[in-house]
Amino acid sequence: MADPEDFQAKLKVLRDAYATQLPEKLEQIEKAWSQLHRSEWDEAGFQTLHRMVHSLTGSGKMFGFALLSDAARNLEEYLKNFAQAKTMQNEEQNKHIQVLLSELHQVTLHRDARA
């Protein structure tokens, strides 16, 4: 039988590593958005952005960042509209995406109390 304390210690190491990687992941998302924001519709680039955001949606809660997961889900859902329509966003939609990206940054530091 596995030692629960050992398991918890290993889980903490994984959570801490995840937290350490978050700034870089957010920077990659920002960079992908910046490249899309300035160009014509780019299916591959948009799919890359969507995949990175989707990854945060799933991994956030698992590693104790439920608010990050929720914020990523909001952005992911908003991005789906453009992926399905395969169209670039207008200025108002661009601003909304920027707000959602800002929310990602704001919640990055908020780890669940039980984590």
Backbone as numpy.savetxt, mean C-alpha at the origin, in Angstrom:
# Nx Ny Nz CAx CAy CAz Cx Cy Cz
5.87 -29.88 20.18 5.03 -28.70 20.18 5.92 -27.45 20.18
5.59 -26.50 19.39 6.37 -25.26 19.28 6.19 -24.41 20.53
7.25 -23.75 20.91 7.24 -22.85 22.07 6.52 -21.56 21.69
5.40 -21.22 22.38 4.65 -19.99 22.04 5.48 -18.72 22.17
6.36 -18.67 23.15 7.21 -17.48 23.31 8.19 -17.34 22.16
8.73 -18.48 21.71 9.65 -18.46 20.57 8.91 -18.01 19.31
7.71 -18.52 19.15 6.89 -18.13 18.00 6.62 -16.63 18.02
6.23 -16.10 19.18 5.94 -14.67 19.30 7.18 -13.83 19.01
8.34 -14.29 19.46 9.59 -13.57 19.21 9.90 -13.54 17.71
9.70 -14.67 17.05 9.95 -14.72 15.60 8.96 -13.84 14.84
7.72 -13.85 15.30 6.70 -13.01 14.68 7.03 -11.53 14.84
7.54 -11.16 16.00 7.94 -9.77 16.25 9.07 -9.36 15.30
10.02 -10.25 15.08 11.12 -9.96 14.16 10.56 -9.71 12.75
9.61 -10.53 12.33 9.00 -10.35 11.00 8.23 -9.04 10.91
7.49 -8.73 11.97 6.74 -7.47 11.98 7.67 -6.26 11.94
8.74 -6.33 12.70 9.71 -5.22 12.71 10.37 -5.06 11.34
10.69 -6.18 10.70 11.28 -6.12 9.36 10.30 -5.50 8.38
9.04 -5.87 8.49 8.01 -5.30 7.62 7.92 -3.79 7.83
7.91 -3.38 9.09 7.83 -1.95 9.41 9.03 -1.20 8.84
10.19 -1.80 8.87 11.40 -1.19 8.35 11.32 -1.01 6.84
10.65 -1.94 6.16 10.55 -1.89 4.70 9.45 -0.97 4.19
8.54 -0.57 5.06 7.40 0.24 4.61 7.79 1.54 3.92
8.72 2.33 4.44 9.06 3.57 3.74 9.52 3.34 2.30
10.28 2.29 2.08 10.74 1.99 0.72 9.58 1.56 -0.16
8.67 0.76 0.39 7.51 0.32 -0.39 6.65 1.52 -0.79
6.45 2.43 0.14 5.66 3.63 -0.17 6.36 4.50 -1.19
7.67 4.58 -1.10 8.44 5.35 -2.08 8.29 4.75 -3.48
8.30 3.43 -3.57 8.12 2.75 -4.86 6.73 3.02 -5.42
5.73 3.02 -4.55 4.36 3.32 -4.99 4.27 4.75 -5.49
4.86 5.67 -4.76 4.87 7.08 -5.18 5.58 7.25 -6.52
6.68 6.56 -6.69 7.44 6.66 -7.95 6.61 6.11 -9.11
5.97 4.97 -8.89 5.13 4.38 -9.95 3.98 5.33 -10.30
3.38 5.94 -9.29 2.30 6.89 -9.54 2.82 8.10 -10.29
3.94 8.60 -9.90 4.51 9.78 -10.54 4.76 9.54 -12.03
5.23 8.36 -12.36 5.49 8.03 -13.77 4.19 7.92 -14.55
3.17 7.38 -13.93 1.88 7.25 -14.60 1.18 8.60 -14.74
1.32 9.39 -13.73 0.65 10.69 -13.68 1.10 11.60 -14.81
2.30 11.39 -15.33 2.86 12.28 -16.34 2.78 11.73 -17.76
2.21 10.55 -17.91 2.25 9.94 -19.24 0.85 9.54 -19.71
0.81 9.02 -20.91 -0.42 8.46 -21.45 -0.71 7.16 -20.72
-1.86 6.57 -20.98 -2.22 5.32 -20.33 -1.13 4.28 -20.57
-0.69 3.67 -19.50 0.36 2.65 -19.54 -0.14 1.44 -18.76
-0.64 0.45 -19.49 -1.24 -0.73 -18.86 -0.27 -1.43 -17.91
0.94 -1.68 -18.35 1.91 -2.38 -17.52 2.26 -1.56 -16.27
2.46 -0.28 -16.45 2.79 0.58 -15.31 1.64 0.65 -14.32
0.44 0.73 -14.83 -0.73 0.80 -13.96 -0.91 -0.51 -13.20
-0.70 -1.62 -13.88 -0.82 -2.92 -13.22 0.24 -3.07 -12.13
1.43 -2.55 -12.37 2.49 -2.59 -11.36 2.07 -1.79 -10.13
1.57 -0.58 -10.35 1.09 0.25 -9.25 -0.02 -0.46 -8.48
-0.98 -0.98 -9.18 -2.11 -1.66 -8.56 -1.63 -2.86 -7.74
-0.70 -3.63 -8.27 -0.16 -4.80 -7.58 0.56 -4.40 -6.28
1.34 -3.31 -6.33 2.05 -2.86 -5.14 1.06 -2.43 -4.05
0.01 -1.72 -4.44 -1.00 -1.28 -3.47 -1.76 -2.49 -2.94
-2.09 -3.42 -3.80 -2.79 -4.64 -3.39 -1.95 -5.42 -2.37
-0.67 -5.46 -2.57 0.23 -6.14 -1.64 0.15 -5.55 -0.24
0.09 -4.23 -0.16 -0.06 -3.57 1.15 -1.41 -3.88 1.78
-2.43 -3.98 0.94 -3.76 -4.29 1.44 -3.75 -5.62 2.19
-3.11 -6.60 1.60 -3.07 -7.93 2.21 -2.09 -8.06 3.35
-0.92 -7.48 3.20 0.13 -7.69 4.19 -0.01 -6.79 5.41
-0.65 -5.66 5.27 -0.75 -4.72 6.38 -1.33 -5.33 7.64
-2.50 -5.92 7.53 -3.15 -6.51 8.70 -2.33 -7.67 9.25
-1.76 -8.46 8.35 -1.00 -9.62 8.77 0.17 -9.23 9.67
0.76 -8.07 9.39 1.93 -7.64 10.15 1.60 -6.56 11.18
0.32 -6.37 11.47 -0.06 -5.49 12.55 -0.32 -4.05 12.16
-0.57 -3.80 10.89 -0.83 -2.44 10.41 -2.21 -2.39 9.76
-3.24 -2.56 10.57 -4.61 -2.61 10.05 -5.01 -1.30 9.37
-4.61 -0.18 9.94 -4.95 1.11 9.32 -4.29 1.26 7.95
-3.07 0.79 7.82 -2.38 0.82 6.53 -3.12 -0.05 5.53
-3.53 -1.22 5.98 -4.27 -2.12 5.12 -5.57 -1.48 4.63
-6.28 -0.82 5.54 -7.53 -0.16 5.17 -7.29 0.99 4.18
-6.25 1.78 4.43 -5.94 2.90 3.53 -5.52 2.37 2.16
-4.75 1.29 2.13 -4.34 0.69 0.86 -5.56 0.14 0.12
-6.49 -0.45 0.86 -7.70 -0.98 0.22 -8.50 0.16 -0.42
-8.61 1.29 0.26 -9.32 2.44 -0.32 -8.67 2.88 -1.63
-7.35 2.96 -1.63 -6.64 3.34 -2.85 -6.80 2.27 -3.93
-6.68 1.02 -3.54 -6.81 -0.07 -4.50 -8.18 -0.05 -5.17
-9.22 0.13 -4.39 -10.57 0.18 -4.94 -10.73 1.35 -5.91
-10.17 2.48 -5.56 -10.26 3.65 -6.43 -9.50 3.42 -7.74
-8.34 2.78 -7.64 -7.54 2.51 -8.83 -8.21 1.51 -9.77
-9.00 0.60 -9.22 -9.66 -0.40 -10.05 -10.52 0.24 -11.14
-11.12 1.37 -10.83 -11.96 2.05 -11.82 -11.17 2.39 -13.07
-9.94 2.83 -12.89 -9.12 3.23 -14.03 -8.55 2.02 -14.75
-8.26 0.97 -14.01 -7.76 -0.25 -14.62 -8.82 -0.86 -15.53
-10.06 -0.83 -15.09 -11.13 -1.39 -15.90 -11.43 -0.53 -17.11
-11.39 0.77 -16.94 -11.70 1.68 -18.05 -10.49 1.91 -18.96
-9.30 1.61 -18.43 -8.04 1.83 -19.17 -7.93 3.28 -19.65
-8.23 4.18 -18.73 -8.15 5.61 -19.05 -7.34 6.33 -17.99
-6.77 7.43 -18.39 -6.05 8.28 -17.45 -7.07 9.06 -16.64
-6.62 9.55 -15.51 -7.48 10.27 -14.60 -7.50 11.76 -14.96
-8.60 12.42 -14.60 -8.64 13.86 -14.76 -8.00 14.51 -13.53
-7.94 15.83 -13.52 -7.24 16.53 -12.45 -7.88 16.28 -11.08
-9.19 16.26 -11.02 -9.88 16.00 -9.75 -9.57 14.59 -9.23
-9.58 13.63 -10.13 -9.26 12.26 -9.75 -7.79 12.13 -9.32
-6.91 12.84 -10.01 -5.50 12.85 -9.62 -5.34 13.37 -8.20
-6.06 14.42 -7.88 -5.98 14.99 -6.53 -6.48 13.99 -5.49
-7.54 13.27 -5.83 -8.07 12.28 -4.90 -7.05 11.15 -4.68
-6.38 10.73 -5.73 -5.34 9.71 -5.58 -4.21 10.23 -4.70
-3.85 11.49 -4.85 -2.82 12.08 -3.99 -3.26 12.07 -2.52
-4.52 12.35 -2.28 -5.05 12.30 -0.91 -4.95 10.88 -0.36
-5.31 9.90 -1.16 -5.25 8.51 -0.72 -3.80 8.08 -0.47
-2.89 8.55 -1.30 -1.47 8.25 -1.08 -0.97 8.90 0.21
-1.42 10.10 0.47 -1.04 10.79 1.72 -1.55 10.01 2.93
-2.75 9.48 2.82 -3.29 8.68 3.91 -2.43 7.45 4.17
-1.91 6.84 3.11 -1.01 5.71 3.28 0.20 6.11 4.13
0.77 7.24 3.80 1.94 7.72 4.54 1.58 8.00 6.01
0.44 8.58 6.24 0.04 8.96 7.59 -0.17 7.75 8.49
-0.69 6.67 7.96 -1.01 5.51 8.79 0.15 4.51 8.90
1.22 4.75 8.19 2.35 3.83 8.21 2.90 3.62 9.62
2.88 4.63 10.43 3.46 4.54 11.77 2.52 3.94 12.80
1.28 3.71 12.43 0.28 3.23 13.39 0.16 1.71 13.36
0.87 1.09 14.24 0.80 -0.37 14.37 -0.28 -0.72 15.37
-0.98 -1.82 15.12 -2.01 -2.28 16.07 -1.39 -2.48 17.45
-2.13 -2.15 18.47 -1.64 -2.27 19.85 -1.30 -3.71 20.20
-2.02 -4.65 19.63 -1.77 -6.06 19.97 -0.61 -6.65 19.19
-0.08 -5.93 18.21 1.00 -6.47 17.37 2.32 -6.42 18.08
